[in-house]
Amino acid sequence: MTDQAPREPEIRAVRPLGDGVALDLFLTADLLPFQGHFPGVKVLPGVAQIHWAVMFADRYLAVTGAVATTFQVKFRRIIGPDCAVTLILRHDRVRGRLLFEYRTGEQVMSSGAVATESP
């Protein structure tokens, strides 16, 4: 692993939604989360997907206080390097949840929810 490896994907577009935001991301093979996970086959780890959802929600939706220790996630397809994905973020203020979904075209790659209330 190298300290020079980028930690965040390339953001190609940001589109506001009525209740959230859609981010078009490009995941280069040199991203730090791909290094060492898994040997011989680069796979975007779930922890990176959750981290990016929380980080981008804070940045673009001002969702602070997301607690990644309380989350649900469903992985449907492997996300690999050198691909474009769309991260859809929605903040359900009533239920205190950040909802996220990684998509490639119409296909959902993973989805989940993170608590947005302080523990």
Buried (B, 14 or more C-beta within 10 A) or exposed (E): EEEEEEEBBEBEEEEEEEEBBBBBBBBEEBBBBBEEBEEEEBBBBBEBBBBBBBBBBBBBBEBEEBBBEBBEBEBEEEBBBEBBBBBBBBBEEEEBBBBBBBBEEEEBBBBBBBBBEEE
